[in-house]
């Protein structure tokens, strides 16, 4: 079962991009797990331009299904004094599957300092906790170790989950973060009461700091649906590290066919 690092290392340079493959062990339904597709796009963006500052924001559109052989292309949109914008596309035989715009920006001197987003009261897993490892799953979840909070403190359209990649050694920290950031079911699925066909449409991730760090690979993820009507859902998401520091804020649009 290839991990993220192995998938990245297997990418083959071609004219104007890279050629690779999405293993079946990273699929969710008929398409690639969104976090994997976005992580490959980010890796391509990082390789396309030298001496990039840290990633600050990612805007991702899930245009169509991705599976099997893929081609990834990245191009600079603009490089200014402080920020660099790079677009990355991931295509398969079915056509364009993902288009992402990544914004890289270094720190600048500012008199403004403000931070909110206290982590939920949910301690990171200890050796005594029974976590879920998805080895027996046929989908992408087999690449993760998870612990969900399922008591009454979790809202009716909310997920709260500790997650880490089972194979994470040697990964770029930003690529690891992007891969794991999408590792929650759509929050509005809780209103359906069971599995249902869903599709993420767009996703925005804002990184809160120049370098994401955590302990033992654990990240705390939260998703909460604010709106679900006529097949369209909007949800807010957040990520904290193992010490309760806010790492990223997110928003996602999800189509629900139920």
C-alpha positions as protocol buffer text, in pm:
chain_id: "A"
residue {
  index: 1
  type: UNK
  ca { x: 0 y: 0 z: 0 }
}
residue {
  index: 2
  type: UNK
  ca { x: 186 y: 312 z: -119 }
}
residue {
  index: 3
  type: UNK
  ca { x: 195 y: 608 z: 116 }
}
residue {
  index: 4
  type: UNK
  ca { x: 192 y: 973 z: 16 }
}
residue {
  index: 5
  type: UNK
  ca { x: 572 y: 997 z: 7 }
}
residue {
  index: 6
  type: UNK
  ca { x: 595 y: 695 z: -224 }
}
residue {
  index: 7
  type: UNK
  ca { x: 334 y: 843 z: -458 }
}
residue {
  index: 8
  type: UNK
  ca { x: 529 y: 1170 z: -474 }
}
residue {
  index: 9
  type: UNK
  ca { x: 862 y: 994 z: -529 }
}
residue {
  index: 10
  type: UNK
  ca { x: 710 y: 796 z: -818 }
}
residue {
  index: 11
  type: UNK
  ca { x: 613 y: 1114 z: -1009 }
}
residue {
  index: 12
  type: UNK
  ca { x: 782 y: 1123 z: -1348 }
}
residue {
  index: 13
  type: UNK
  ca { x: 889 y: 1457 z: -1494 }
}
residue {
  index: 14
  type: UNK
  ca { x: 741 y: 1529 z: -1836 }
}
residue {
  index: 15
  type: UNK
  ca { x: 737 y: 1838 z: -2054 }
}
residue {
  index: 16
  type: UNK
  ca { x: 549 y: 2104 z: -1860 }
}
residue {
  index: 17
  type: UNK
  ca { x: 467 y: 1890 z: -1558 }
}
residue {
  index: 18
  type: UNK
  ca { x: 468 y: 1548 z: -1398 }
}
residue {
  index: 19
  type: UNK
  ca { x: 301 y: 1215 z: -1462 }
}
residue {
  index: 20
  type: UNK
  ca { x: 187 y: 993 z: -1176 }
}
residue {
  index: 21
  type: UNK
  ca { x: -82 y: 758 z: -1058 }
}
residue {
  index: 22
  type: UNK
  ca { x: -359 y: 753 z: -798 }
}
residue {
  index: 23
  type: UNK
  ca { x: -357 y: 410 z: -630 }
}
residue {
  index: 24
  type: UNK
  ca { x: -690 y: 239 z: -560 }
}
residue {
  index: 25
  type: UNK
  ca { x: -602 y: 255 z: -190 }
}
residue {
  index: 26
  type: UNK
  ca { x: -642 y: 635 z: -204 }
}
residue {
  index: 27
  type: UNK
  ca { x: -984 y: 648 z: -371 }
}
residue {
  index: 28
  type: UNK
  ca { x: -1313 y: 764 z: -223 }
}
residue {
  index: 29
  type: UNK
  ca { x: -1578 y: 622 z: -448 }
}
residue {
  index: 30
  type: UNK
  ca { x: -1481 y: 680 z: -811 }
}
residue {
  index: 31
  type: UNK
  ca { x: -1236 y: 961 z: -747 }
}
residue {
  index: 32
  type: UNK
  ca { x: -919 y: 1034 z: -556 }
}
residue {
  index: 33
  type: UNK
  ca { x: -936 y: 1146 z: -194 }
}
residue {
  index: 34
  type: UNK
  ca { x: -938 y: 1525 z: -221 }
}
residue {
  index: 35
  type: UNK
  ca { x: -658 y: 1575 z: 28 }
}
residue {
  index: 36
  type: UNK
  ca { x: -427 y: 1354 z: -179 }
}
residue {
  index: 37
  type: UNK
  ca { x: -508 y: 1533 z: -507 }
}
residue {
  index: 38
  type: UNK
  ca { x: -450 y: 1872 z: -343 }
}
residue {
  index: 39
  type: UNK
  ca { x: -125 y: 1752 z: -183 }
}
residue {
  index: 40
  type: UNK
  ca { x: 7 y: 1639 z: -522 }
}
residue {
  index: 41
  type: UNK
  ca { x: -91 y: 1974 z: -672 }
}
residue {
  index: 42
  type: UNK
  ca { x: 90 y: 2156 z: -390 }
}
residue {
  index: 43
  type: UNK
  ca { x: 403 y: 1945 z: -439 }
}
residue {
  index: 44
  type: UNK
  ca { x: 399 y: 2032 z: -809 }
}
residue {
  index: 45
  type: UNK
  ca { x: 357 y: 2401 z: -729 }
}
residue {
  index: 46
  type: UNK
  ca { x: 649 y: 2390 z: -486 }
}
residue {
  index: 47
  type: UNK
  ca { x: 871 y: 2225 z: -748 }
}
residue {
  index: 48
  type: UNK
  ca { x: 775 y: 2467 z: -1024 }
}
residue {
  index: 49
  type: UNK
  ca { x: 928 y: 2777 z: -867 }
}
residue {
  index: 50
  type: UNK
  ca { x: 1250 y: 2822 z: -674 }
}
residue {
  index: 51
  type: UNK
  ca { x: 1292 y: 2982 z: -332 }
}
residue {
  index: 52
  type: UNK
  ca { x: 922 y: 3004 z: -248 }
}
residue {
  index: 53
  type: UNK
  ca { x: 807 y: 3155 z: 82 }
}
residue {
  index: 54
  type: UNK
  ca { x: 570 y: 2948 z: 301 }
}
residue {
  index: 55
  type: UNK
  ca { x: 223 y: 2851 z: 182 }
}
residue {
  index: 56
  type: UNK
  ca { x: -42 y: 3084 z: 321 }
}
residue {
  index: 57
  type: UNK
  ca { x: -359 y: 2995 z: 133 }
}
residue {
  index: 58
  type: UNK
  ca { x: -498 y: 2735 z: -104 }
}
residue {
  index: 59
  type: UNK
  ca { x: -811 y: 2767 z: -316 }
}
residue {
  index: 60
  type: UNK
  ca { x: -913 y: 2430 z: -461 }
}
residue {
  index: 61
  type: UNK
  ca { x: -1186 y: 2342 z: -710 }
}
residue {
  index: 62
  type: UNK
  ca { x: -1280 y: 1976 z: -745 }
}
residue {
  index: 63
  type: UNK
  ca { x: -1381 y: 1991 z: -1111 }
}
residue {
  index: 64
  type: UNK
  ca { x: -1423 y: 1622 z: -1190 }
}
residue {
  index: 65
  type: UNK
  ca { x: -1323 y: 1266 z: -1098 }
}
residue {
  index: 66
  type: UNK
  ca { x: -956 y: 1166 z: -1073 }
}
residue {
  index: 67
  type: UNK
  ca { x: -825 y: 810 z: -1073 }
}
residue {
  index: 68
  type: UNK
  ca { x: -554 y: 599 z: -1230 }
}
residue {
  index: 69
  type: UNK
  ca { x: -288 y: 781 z: -1430 }
}
residue {
  index: 70
  type: UNK
  ca { x: -276 y: 1157 z: -1383 }
}
residue {
  index: 71
  type: UNK
  ca { x: -80 y: 1452 z: -1517 }
}
residue {
  index: 72
  type: UNK
  ca { x: 0 y: 1748 z: -1290 }
}
residue {
  index: 73
  type: UNK
  ca { x: 96 y: 2087 z: -1429 }
}
residue {
  index: 74
  type: UNK
  ca { x: 188 y: 2399 z: -1233 }
}
residue {
  index: 75
  type: UNK
  ca { x: 248 y: 2753 z: -1356 }
}
residue {
  index: 76
  type: UNK
  ca { x: 326 y: 3087 z: -1197 }
}
residue {
  index: 77
  type: UNK
  ca { x: 45 y: 3339 z: -1215 }
}
residue {
  index: 78
  type: UNK
  ca { x: 234 y: 3623 z: -1050 }
}
residue {
  index: 79
  type: UNK
  ca { x: 538 y: 3675 z: -832 }
}
residue {
  index: 80
  type: UNK
  ca { x: 533 y: 4001 z: -643 }
}
residue {
  index: 81
  type: UNK
  ca { x: 756 y: 4149 z: -377 }
}
residue {
  index: 82
  type: UNK
  ca { x: 582 y: 3957 z: -96 }
}
residue {
  index: 83
  type: UNK
  ca { x: 346 y: 3700 z: -246 }
}
residue {
  index: 84
  type: UNK
  ca { x: 362 y: 3439 z: -522 }
}
residue {
  index: 85
  type: UNK
  ca { x: 53 y: 3288 z: -685 }
}
residue {
  index: 86
  type: UNK
  ca { x: 87 y: 2948 z: -854 }
}
residue {
  index: 87
  type: UNK
  ca { x: -186 y: 2753 z: -1030 }
}
residue {
  index: 88
  type: UNK
  ca { x: -177 y: 2374 z: -1043 }
}
residue {
  index: 89
  type: UNK
  ca { x: -402 y: 2142 z: -1245 }
}
residue {
  index: 90
  type: UNK
  ca { x: -444 y: 1767 z: -1204 }
}
residue {
  index: 91
  type: UNK
  ca { x: -586 y: 1581 z: -1505 }
}
residue {
  index: 92
  type: UNK
  ca { x: -674 y: 1219 z: -1579 }
}
residue {
  index: 93
  type: UNK
  ca { x: -825 y: 1040 z: -1878 }
}
residue {
  index: 94
  type: UNK
  ca { x: -1160 y: 1189 z: -1773 }
}
residue {
  index: 95
  type: UNK
  ca { x: -1021 y: 1542 z: -1813 }
}
residue {
  index: 96
  type: UNK
  ca { x: -948 y: 1817 z: -1563 }
}
residue {
  index: 97
  type: UNK
  ca { x: -1013 y: 1689 z: -1211 }
}
residue {
  index: 98
  type: UNK
  ca { x: -864 y: 1955 z: -983 }
}
residue {
  index: 99
  type: UNK
  ca { x: -755 y: 2315 z: -1020 }
}
residue {
  index: 100
  type: UNK
  ca { x: -580 y: 2487 z: -731 }
}
residue {
  index: 101
  type: UNK
  ca { x: -439 y: 2833 z: -672 }
}
residue {
  index: 102
  type: UNK
  ca { x: -171 y: 2842 z: -405 }
}
residue {
  index: 103
  type: UNK
  ca { x: -57 y: 3164 z: -241 }
}
residue {
  index: 104
  type: UNK
  ca { x: 293 y: 3167 z: -93 }
}
residue {
  index: 105
  type: UNK
  ca { x: 391 y: 3461 z: 124 }
}
residue {
  index: 106
  type: UNK
  ca { x: 666 y: 3535 z: 371 }
}
residue {
  index: 107
  type: UNK
  ca { x: 625 y: 3721 z: 698 }
}
residue {
  index: 108
  type: UNK
  ca { x: 611 y: 4100 z: 688 }
}
residue {
  index: 109
  type: UNK
  ca { x: 653 y: 4348 z: 969 }
}
residue {
  index: 110
  type: UNK
  ca { x: 315 y: 4448 z: 1114 }
}
residue {
  index: 111
  type: UNK
  ca { x: 180 y: 4615 z: 1426 }
}
residue {
  index: 112
  type: UNK
  ca { x: -131 y: 4394 z: 1411 }
}
residue {
  index: 113
  type: UNK
  ca { x: -142 y: 4083 z: 1631 }
}
residue {
  index: 114
  type: UNK
  ca { x: -470 y: 3898 z: 1682 }
}
residue {
  index: 115
  type: UNK
  ca { x: -557 y: 3532 z: 1721 }
}
residue {
  index: 116
  type: UNK
  ca { x: -872 y: 3343 z: 1816 }
}
residue {
  index: 117
  type: UNK
  ca { x: -981 y: 2982 z: 1788 }
}
residue {
  index: 118
  type: UNK
  ca { x: -930 y: 2796 z: 2115 }
}
residue {
  index: 119
  type: UNK
  ca { x: -901 y: 2423 z: 2057 }
}
residue {
  index: 120
  type: UNK
  ca { x: -1194 y: 2206 z: 2170 }
}
residue {
  index: 121
  type: UNK
  ca { x: -1150 y: 2016 z: 2495 }
}
residue {
  index: 122
  type: UNK
  ca { x: -1049 y: 1686 z: 2336 }
}
residue {
  index: 123
  type: UNK
  ca { x: -707 y: 1554 z: 2437 }
}
residue {
  index: 124
  type: UNK
  ca { x: -488 y: 1397 z: 2172 }
}
residue {
  index: 125
  type: UNK
  ca { x: -483 y: 1017 z: 2167 }
}
residue {
  index: 126
  type: UNK
  ca { x: -266 y: 837 z: 2415 }
}
residue {
  index: 127
  type: UNK
  ca { x: -137 y: 477 z: 2393 }
}
residue {
  index: 128
  type: UNK
  ca { x: -432 y: 376 z: 2613 }
}
residue {
  index: 129
  type: UNK
  ca { x: -690 y: 505 z: 2362 }
}
residue {
  index: 130
  type: UNK
  ca { x: -845 y: 276 z: 2104 }
}
residue {
  index: 131
  type: UNK
  ca { x: -794 y: 450 z: 1772 }
}
residue {
  index: 132
  type: UNK
  ca { x: -933 y: 343 z: 1438 }
}
residue {
  index: 133
  type: UNK
  ca { x: -688 y: 227 z: 1173 }
}
residue {
  index: 134
  type: UNK
  ca { x: -849 y: 178 z: 837 }
}
residue {
  index: 135
  type: UNK
  ca { x: -646 y: -120 z: 715 }
}
residue {
  index: 136
  type: UNK
  ca { x: -962 y: -316 z: 639 }
}
residue {
  index: 137
  type: UNK
  ca { x: -1122 y: -33 z: 443 }
}
residue {
  index: 138
  type: UNK
  ca { x: -1138 y: -30 z: 63 }
}
residue {
  index: 139
  type: UNK
  ca { x: -1105 y: 348 z: 57 }
}
residue {
  index: 140
  type: UNK
  ca { x: -849 y: 618 z: 131 }
}
residue {
  index: 141
  type: UNK
  ca { x: -921 y: 606 z: 505 }
}
residue {
  index: 142
  type: UNK
  ca { x: -691 y: 302 z: 533 }
}
residue {
  index: 143
  type: UNK
  ca { x: -398 y: 546 z: 515 }
}
residue {
  index: 144
  type: UNK
  ca { x: -496 y: 718 z: 842 }
}
residue {
  index: 145
  type: UNK
  ca { x: -524 y: 657 z: 1214 }
}
residue {
  index: 146
  type: UNK
  ca { x: -828 y: 826 z: 1367 }
}
residue {
  index: 147
  type: UNK
  ca { x: -1009 y: 900 z: 1690 }
}
residue {
  index: 148
  type: UNK
  ca { x: -1354 y: 1064 z: 1674 }
}
residue {
  index: 149
  type: UNK
  ca { x: -1541 y: 1231 z: 1956 }
}
residue {
  index: 150
  type: UNK
  ca { x: -1897 y: 1096 z: 1960 }
}
residue {
  index: 151
  type: UNK
  ca { x: -2049 y: 1218 z: 2287 }
}
residue {
  index: 152
  type: UNK
  ca { x: -2326 y: 1474 z: 2339 }
}
residue {
  index: 153
  type: UNK
  ca { x: -2082 y: 1768 z: 2326 }
}
residue {
  index: 154
  type: UNK
  ca { x: -2050 y: 1724 z: 1950 }
}
residue {
  index: 155
  type: UNK
  ca { x: -2320 y: 1912 z: 1759 }
}
residue {
  index: 156
  type: UNK
  ca { x: -2575 y: 1759 z: 1520 }
}
residue {
  index: 157
  type: UNK
  ca { x: -2385 y: 1885 z: 1214 }
}
residue {
  index: 158
  type: UNK
  ca { x: -2032 y: 1867 z: 1355 }
}
residue {
  index: 159
  type: UNK
  ca { x: -1735 y: 1632 z: 1332 }
}
residue {
  index: 160
  type: UNK
  ca { x: -1442 y: 1639 z: 1575 }
}
residue {
  index: 161
  type: UNK
  ca { x: -1156 y: 1407 z: 1492 }
}
residue {
  index: 162
  type: UNK
  ca { x: -792 y: 1346 z: 1574 }
}
residue {
  index: 163
  type: UNK
  ca { x: -614 y: 1220 z: 1263 }
}
residue {
  index: 164
  type: UNK
  ca { x: -265 y: 1132 z: 1150 }
}
residue {
  index: 165
  type: UNK
  ca { x: -113 y: 967 z: 846 }
}
residue {
  index: 166
  type: UNK
  ca { x: 8 y: 615 z: 914 }
}
residue {
  index: 167
  type: UNK
  ca { x: 310 y: 680 z: 689 }
}
residue {
  index: 168
  type: UNK
  ca { x: 435 y: 1036 z: 730 }
}
residue {
  index: 169
  type: UNK
  ca { x: 815 y: 1023 z: 768 }
}
residue {
  index: 170
  type: UNK
  ca { x: 1002 y: 1243 z: 523 }
}
residue {
  index: 171
  type: UNK
  ca { x: 703 y: 1445 z: 407 }
}
residue {
  index: 172
  type: UNK
  ca { x: 711 y: 1820 z: 356 }
}
residue {
  index: 173
  type: UNK
  ca { x: 507 y: 1959 z: 651 }
}
residue {
  index: 174
  type: UNK
  ca { x: 278 y: 2166 z: 426 }
}
residue {
  index: 175
  type: UNK
  ca { x: 212 y: 1873 z: 193 }
}
residue {
  index: 176
  type: UNK
  ca { x: 131 y: 1655 z: 495 }
}
residue {
  index: 177
  type: UNK
  ca { x: -104 y: 1921 z: 634 }
}
residue {
  index: 178
  type: UNK
  ca { x: -293 y: 1964 z: 306 }
}
residue {
  index: 179
  type: UNK
  ca { x: -327 y: 1588 z: 269 }
}
residue {
  index: 180
  type: UNK
  ca { x: -477 y: 1544 z: 614 }
}
residue {
  index: 181
  type: UNK
  ca { x: -687 y: 1864 z: 618 }
}
residue {
  index: 182
  type: UNK
  ca { x: -971 y: 1707 z: 416 }
}
residue {
  index: 183
  type: UNK
  ca { x: -992 y: 1396 z: 633 }
}
residue {
  index: 184
  type: UNK
  ca { x: -1348 y: 1446 z: 763 }
}
residue {
  index: 185
  type: UNK
  ca { x: -1682 y: 1341 z: 614 }
}
residue {
  index: 186
  type: UNK
  ca { x: -1906 y: 1632 z: 508 }
}
residue {
  index: 187
  type: UNK
  ca { x: -2070 y: 1758 z: 827 }
}
residue {
  index: 188
  type: UNK
  ca { x: -2416 y: 1778 z: 670 }
}
residue {
  index: 189
  type: UNK
  ca { x: -2410 y: 1401 z: 622 }
}
residue {
  index: 190
  type: UNK
  ca { x: -2510 y: 1377 z: 987 }
}
residue {
  index: 191
  type: UNK
  ca { x: -2849 y: 1517 z: 887 }
}
residue {
  index: 192
  type: UNK
  ca { x: -2893 y: 1237 z: 634 }
}
residue {
  index: 193
  type: UNK
  ca { x: -2837 y: 977 z: 905 }
}
residue {
  index: 194
  type: UNK
  ca { x: -2611 y: 748 z: 706 }
}
residue {
  index: 195
  type: UNK
  ca { x: -2399 y: 713 z: 392 }
}
residue {
  index: 196
  type: UNK
  ca { x: -2508 y: 914 z: 89 }
}
residue {
  index: 197
  type: UNK
  ca { x: -2355 y: 1030 z: -241 }
}
residue {
  index: 198
  type: UNK
  ca { x: -2165 y: 1355 z: -182 }
}
residue {
  index: 199
  type: UNK
  ca { x: -1911 y: 1560 z: -373 }
}
residue {
  index: 200
  type: UNK
  ca { x: -1685 y: 1839 z: -250 }
}
residue {
  index: 201
  type: UNK
  ca { x: -1705 y: 2130 z: -493 }
}
residue {
  index: 202
  type: UNK
  ca { x: -1466 y: 2395 z: -361 }
}
residue {
  index: 203
  type: UNK
  ca { x: -1229 y: 2419 z: -68 }
}
residue {
  index: 204
  type: UNK
  ca { x: -1032 y: 2708 z: 80 }
}
residue {
  index: 205
  type: UNK
  ca { x: -757 y: 2657 z: 336 }
}
residue {
  index: 206
  type: UNK
  ca { x: -576 y: 2942 z: 514 }
}
residue {
  index: 207
  type: UNK
  ca { x: -260 y: 2847 z: 700 }
}
residue {
  index: 208
  type: UNK
  ca { x: -212 y: 3029 z: 1032 }
}
residue {
  index: 209
  type: UNK
  ca { x: 164 y: 3059 z: 1050 }
}
residue {
  index: 210
  type: UNK
  ca { x: 471 y: 2990 z: 839 }
}
residue {
  index: 211
  type: UNK
  ca { x: 535 y: 2628 z: 938 }
}
residue {
  index: 212
  type: UNK
  ca { x: 281 y: 2373 z: 1068 }
}
residue {
  index: 213
  type: UNK
  ca { x: 416 y: 2154 z: 1347 }
}
residue {
  index: 214
  type: UNK
  ca { x: 263 y: 1897 z: 1580 }
}
residue {
  index: 215
  type: UNK
  ca { x: 354 y: 1602 z: 1805 }
}
residue {
  index: 216
  type: UNK
  ca { x: 353 y: 1239 z: 1689 }
}
residue {
  index: 217
  type: UNK
  ca { x: 175 y: 1336 z: 1368 }
}
residue {
  index: 218
  type: UNK
  ca { x: -158 y: 1414 z: 1538 }
}
residue {
  index: 219
  type: UNK
  ca { x: -386 y: 1695 z: 1414 }
}
residue {
  index: 220
  type: UNK
  ca { x: -727 y: 1787 z: 1556 }
}
residue {
  index: 221
  type: UNK
  ca { x: -985 y: 1852 z: 1284 }
}
residue {
  index: 222
  type: UNK
  ca { x: -1329 y: 2007 z: 1319 }
}
residue {
  index: 223
  type: UNK
  ca { x: -1603 y: 2059 z: 1061 }
}
residue {
  index: 224
  type: UNK
  ca { x: -1943 y: 2219 z: 1116 }
}
residue {
  index: 225
  type: UNK
  ca { x: -2214 y: 2268 z: 853 }
}
residue {
  index: 226
  type: UNK
  ca { x: -2376 y: 2612 z: 861 }
}
residue {
  index: 227
  type: UNK
  ca { x: -2618 y: 2554 z: 572 }
}
residue {
  index: 228
  type: UNK
  ca { x: -2769 y: 2257 z: 389 }
}
residue {
  index: 229
  type: UNK
  ca { x: -3056 y: 2301 z: 147 }
}
residue {
  index: 230
  type: UNK
  ca { x: -3155 y: 2175 z: -199 }
}
residue {
  index: 231
  type: UNK
  ca { x: -2845 y: 1960 z: -233 }
}
residue {
  index: 232
  type: UNK
  ca { x: -2593 y: 2229 z: -141 }
}
residue {
  index: 233
  type: UNK
  ca { x: -2404 y: 2252 z: 186 }
}
residue {
  index: 234
  type: UNK
  ca { x: -2156 y: 2503 z: 328 }
}
residue {
  index: 235
  type: UNK
  ca { x: -1926 y: 2415 z: 615 }
}
residue {
  index: 236
  type: UNK
  ca { x: -1651 y: 2578 z: 820 }
}
residue {
  index: 237
  type: UNK
  ca { x: -1349 y: 2376 z: 927 }
}
residue {
  index: 238
  type: UNK
  ca { x: -1048 y: 2422 z: 1154 }
}
residue {
  index: 239
  type: UNK
  ca { x: -726 y: 2244 z: 1245 }
}
residue {
  index: 240
  type: UNK
  ca { x: -524 y: 2254 z: 1567 }
}
residue {
  index: 241
  type: UNK
  ca { x: -195 y: 2085 z: 1649 }
}
residue {
  index: 242
  type: UNK
  ca { x: -136 y: 1848 z: 1940 }
}
residue {
  index: 243
  type: UNK
  ca { x: -64 y: 2142 z: 2173 }
}
residue {
  index: 244
  type: UNK
  ca { x: -393 y: 2316 z: 2090 }
}
residue {
  index: 245
  type: UNK
  ca { x: -240 y: 2582 z: 1866 }
}
residue {
  index: 246
  type: UNK
  ca { x: -459 y: 2690 z: 1572 }
}
residue {
  index: 247
  type: UNK
  ca { x: -297 y: 2578 z: 1247 }
}
residue {
  index: 248
  type: UNK
  ca { x: -551 y: 2640 z: 971 }
}
residue {
  index: 249
  type: UNK
  ca { x: -899 y: 2767 z: 898 }
}
residue {
  index: 250
  type: UNK
  ca { x: -1105 y: 2628 z: 612 }
}
residue {
  index: 251
  type: UNK
  ca { x: -1434 y: 2651 z: 428 }
}
residue {
  index: 252
  type: UNK
  ca { x: -1586 y: 2400 z: 192 }
}
residue {
  index: 253
  type: UNK
  ca { x: -1885 y: 2374 z: -42 }
}
residue {
  index: 254
  type: UNK
  ca { x: -2032 y: 2024 z: -68 }
}
residue {
  index: 255
  type: UNK
  ca { x: -2301 y: 1883 z: -298 }
}
residue {
  index: 256
  type: UNK
  ca { x: -2528 y: 1622 z: -134 }
}
residue {
  index: 257
  type: UNK
  ca { x: -2732 y: 1391 z: -357 }
}
residue {
  index: 258
  type: UNK
  ca { x: -2979 y: 1272 z: -92 }
}
